[in-house]
Amino acid sequence: MIGKIFIGAVAASCLMSGSMLVSGAVQAAPLITEEEAKLPPPKGAIAAERRGILRGPKVEVLSPSATVSSPMKLQLKFESFGGAKVDPESVKVIFLRTPNVDLTSRVKPFIQADGINMQDAELPPGEYMVRVDIKDSDGRPGTASFTLKVAPK
């Protein structure tokens, strides 16, 4: 009986909040909006990958690896060195435009210590330069910039 009351309360709460319980349905999360996509590109040079022996954490783009359609899978892998761990609270995701757009709050639910795994990222068609900044538990920074290419539907 208690289980039925609890389930009824959850269903009523969902109805009151306007959300629905649908088995297996996942709604795509907006990563970049149409308005943000229309912002002008950044002026000047974009920082390139660092070279040499570095002990800071590394960001690797696993997916997408080519032009994709939206919604797309955004999957990044974080790698730390020397026994340090990546601090998930330090992760910043920036859409490089003028002005830059902070995407961190949109990606936050998908951030883990070993990377980002966003299954259904919604983006309008176009090319988008994104920068990811991270730090490890020793305070060493790591960064990566990459381009997301989204084909028209």
Buried (B, 14 or more C-beta within 10 A) or exposed (E): EEEEEEEEEEEEEEEEEEEEEEEEEEEBBBBBBEEBBEBEEBEEEEEEEEEEEEEBBBBEBEBBEEEBEBBBEBBBBBBBBEEBEBBBEBBBBBBBBEEEBEBEEBBEEBBEEBBBBBBBBBBBEBEBBBBBBBBBBBEBEBBBBBEBBBEEE
